[in-house]
Amino acid sequence: MRQAATLSCLFFLSTLASAQDFQQWNEIDLTASWRNLDVLVPLLTRTDTHLPNPQLAATGFIANYRAHAHLLLTAAYLYAYLPSTSDSVHLPVIAFTPVFRLNRLTLADTSRFEKLIGYPGAPVRYRNKLFFDRPLGPHKRWHLFAGDEVFFNLSAASWNQNRLQAGAGSRLNSRLSLDAYYLQRVANGAAESTNVMGTTLTVRMTPDRKGR
């Protein structure tokens, strides 16, 4: 029933996205863990209901190291291709995330620095994301999450964009989890915000240690 409810929700989101001016961000994450290290390979596409597609395709490699019970350190390399402009962008990334837990609520505050090599001007960006996660049920198979992420263009010393996100997800089995969310993106200088319906399918190559 959980899988049926999740698939029904995704079908509804997909139908809504195709009927209105929405973007769809669909992602598959391949993950594995060794001791205090988590590695992730994301496979991401973005499409738009009123523009030529895909808008973006991206992949890369992300390494998260749990330096402390309340601190996560991240190093990553990401590659993104934008067919509409024929830009190929390389993004080296470093980030650190303090993590706090209060009963069943998890709060994470990520500070991320990245350079967009290949993008016009090759800007350096700082991103700050405040993220909340709340598991549901005795076995934590479901969860609710919400977050807000602010982007700053450090090369131009200006605010770049803001992304407000909320969604829910389910652990389908010991290897698969599926999240669905709504995101609103407001860009600096844009006349209108961008509405996004997104999904993230997580495929664990090693046993899940996070209890969700």
C-alpha positions as CSV (number, residue, x, y, z in Angstrom):
1,M,0.0,0.0,0.0
2,R,2.9,2.3,0.7
3,Q,4.3,1.8,-2.7
4,A,0.9,2.3,-4.3
5,A,0.3,5.5,-2.4
6,T,3.8,6.8,-3.4
7,L,3.3,5.9,-7.1
8,S,-0.2,7.6,-7.1
9,C,1.3,10.7,-5.6
10,L,4.0,10.8,-8.3
11,F,1.4,10.3,-11.0
12,F,-0.6,13.2,-9.6
13,L,2.5,15.4,-9.5
14,S,3.5,14.5,-13.0
15,T,-0.1,15.2,-14.3
16,L,-0.1,18.6,-12.6
17,A,3.3,19.5,-13.9
18,S,2.3,18.7,-17.5
19,A,-0.9,20.7,-17.2
20,Q,0.7,23.9,-16.0
21,D,3.9,25.9,-16.4
22,F,6.1,23.7,-14.3
23,Q,9.6,22.3,-14.4
24,Q,10.2,18.7,-13.5
25,W,13.4,17.7,-11.7
26,N,13.9,14.0,-11.6
27,E,16.9,12.4,-9.9
28,I,18.3,9.0,-9.3
29,D,21.0,8.8,-6.5
30,L,23.3,5.8,-6.3
31,T,24.7,5.6,-2.7
32,A,27.2,3.5,-0.8
33,S,28.7,3.7,2.7
34,W,31.9,2.7,4.4
35,R,32.4,3.5,8.1
36,N,32.1,7.3,8.3
37,L,32.1,7.9,4.6
38,D,29.0,8.1,2.3
39,V,29.4,8.4,-1.4
40,L,26.7,9.4,-3.9
41,V,26.5,9.4,-7.7
42,P,23.5,11.6,-8.8
43,L,21.8,11.3,-12.2
44,L,19.7,14.4,-12.7
45,T,17.5,15.7,-15.5
46,R,15.4,18.9,-15.6
47,T,12.6,19.4,-18.1
48,D,10.1,22.3,-18.7
49,T,6.5,22.0,-19.9
50,H,6.9,25.0,-22.3
51,L,10.5,24.8,-23.4
52,P,12.7,22.5,-25.5
53,N,13.9,19.6,-23.3
54,P,15.9,18.6,-21.5
55,Q,16.8,21.9,-19.9
56,L,19.7,20.3,-17.9
57,A,21.4,16.9,-17.5
58,A,23.9,16.4,-14.7
59,T,25.9,13.8,-12.9
60,G,29.0,13.6,-10.7
61,F,30.5,12.3,-7.5
62,I,29.8,13.4,-3.9
63,A,31.7,12.3,-0.8
64,N,30.2,13.0,2.6
65,Y,32.4,12.4,5.7
66,R,30.9,12.3,9.2
67,A,33.6,14.1,11.1
68,H,31.4,14.2,14.2
69,A,28.0,13.2,15.3
70,H,26.9,16.8,14.5
71,L,29.2,17.7,11.6
72,L,29.2,16.5,8.0
73,L,32.0,17.5,5.6
74,T,31.5,17.3,1.8
75,A,33.7,17.3,-1.3
76,A,32.2,16.8,-4.7
77,Y,32.7,17.2,-8.5
78,L,29.6,17.7,-10.6
79,Y,29.2,18.0,-14.4
80,A,26.1,19.7,-15.9
81,Y,25.2,20.1,-19.6
82,L,22.7,22.8,-20.7
83,P,21.5,21.9,-24.2
84,S,19.7,25.2,-24.7
85,T,22.9,27.1,-24.5
86,S,25.4,24.2,-25.3
87,D,27.2,25.0,-22.1
88,S,29.2,22.3,-20.3
89,V,29.7,23.2,-16.7
90,H,32.2,21.7,-14.3
91,L,31.5,22.3,-10.6
92,P,34.1,21.5,-7.9
93,V,32.3,21.7,-4.5
94,I,33.2,21.9,-0.8
95,A,30.6,22.1,2.0
96,F,30.1,21.6,5.7
97,T,26.9,20.8,7.5
98,P,26.2,21.1,11.2
99,V,23.4,18.6,12.1
100,F,21.2,18.9,15.1
101,R,18.5,16.5,16.4
102,L,15.6,17.3,18.7
103,N,13.6,14.2,19.5
104,R,12.5,13.0,16.0
105,L,13.2,16.2,14.2
106,T,16.5,16.7,12.3
107,L,17.8,20.1,11.4
108,A,20.8,20.6,9.0
109,D,22.4,23.9,8.0
110,T,24.6,23.4,4.9
111,S,27.2,26.0,3.8
112,R,28.3,25.2,0.2
113,F,30.9,26.8,-2.0
114,E,31.2,26.0,-5.7
115,K,32.8,27.3,-8.9
116,L,30.9,27.1,-12.2
117,I,33.8,26.4,-14.7
118,G,32.5,26.7,-18.2
119,Y,29.5,28.9,-17.4
120,P,29.8,32.5,-18.6
121,G,32.0,34.4,-16.2
122,A,32.9,31.2,-14.3
123,P,31.2,32.6,-11.1
124,V,31.9,31.4,-7.6
125,R,28.7,30.7,-5.6
126,Y,27.9,30.4,-1.9
127,R,24.8,28.4,-1.0
128,N,23.2,28.2,2.4
129,K,20.5,25.6,2.9
130,L,18.4,25.2,6.1
131,F,16.7,21.8,6.0
132,F,14.2,20.0,8.3
133,D,13.4,16.3,8.3
134,R,10.7,14.5,10.3
135,P,10.4,10.7,10.2
136,L,6.9,9.2,10.6
137,G,5.7,5.9,12.0
138,P,7.3,3.4,14.4
139,H,9.6,2.1,11.7
140,K,10.4,5.5,10.2
141,R,9.4,4.3,6.7
142,W,7.8,7.7,5.8
143,H,9.2,11.2,6.3
144,L,8.3,14.8,5.8
145,F,10.9,17.4,4.9
146,A,11.2,21.1,4.1
147,G,14.0,23.5,3.4
148,D,15.1,26.9,2.1
149,E,18.3,27.5,0.1
150,V,19.8,31.0,-0.6
151,F,22.4,31.4,-3.4
152,F,25.0,34.2,-3.5
153,N,27.2,35.0,-6.4
154,L,30.5,35.8,-4.7
155,S,32.1,36.9,-7.9
156,A,29.6,39.7,-8.4
157,A,28.9,40.2,-4.6
158,S,25.2,39.8,-5.2
159,W,22.2,37.6,-4.2
160,N,21.5,35.1,-7.0
161,Q,18.4,33.1,-6.2
162,N,16.3,31.4,-3.5
163,R,14.8,27.9,-3.5
164,L,11.9,27.0,-1.1
165,Q,11.1,23.3,-0.9
166,A,8.7,20.9,0.8
167,G,7.9,17.3,0.3
168,A,7.5,13.7,1.6
169,G,9.0,10.3,0.9
170,S,8.9,6.6,1.7
171,R,11.4,3.8,2.1
172,L,10.1,1.3,-0.5
173,N,12.4,-1.6,0.7
174,S,15.8,-2.1,2.2
175,R,17.5,-0.7,-1.0
176,L,15.1,1.9,-2.4
177,S,13.6,5.1,-1.2
178,L,11.5,7.6,-3.1
179,D,10.9,11.3,-2.4
180,A,8.5,13.7,-4.1
181,Y,8.6,17.5,-3.5
182,Y,7.4,20.9,-4.6
183,L,10.0,23.6,-5.0
184,Q,9.7,27.3,-5.8
185,R,12.7,29.1,-7.3
186,V,13.0,32.9,-7.3
187,A,15.9,34.2,-9.3
188,N,17.5,37.7,-9.1
189,G,16.1,39.8,-11.9
190,A,13.4,37.3,-13.0
191,A,9.9,38.6,-13.5
192,E,8.3,35.4,-12.2
193,S,9.2,32.5,-10.0
194,T,9.8,29.0,-11.3
195,N,7.5,26.2,-10.0
196,V,9.1,22.8,-9.8
197,M,7.8,19.3,-9.2
198,G,10.6,16.9,-8.3
199,T,11.3,13.3,-7.5
200,T,14.4,11.6,-6.0
201,L,14.9,7.8,-6.2
202,T,17.7,6.6,-3.9
203,V,19.3,3.3,-4.7
204,R,21.5,2.0,-1.8
205,M,24.4,-0.2,-2.9
206,T,25.2,-1.0,0.7
207,P,22.8,-1.6,3.7
208,D,21.0,1.6,5.0
209,R,22.5,2.7,8.3
210,K,20.3,5.8,8.8
211,G,17.3,4.1,10.2
212,R,14.8,5.7,7.8
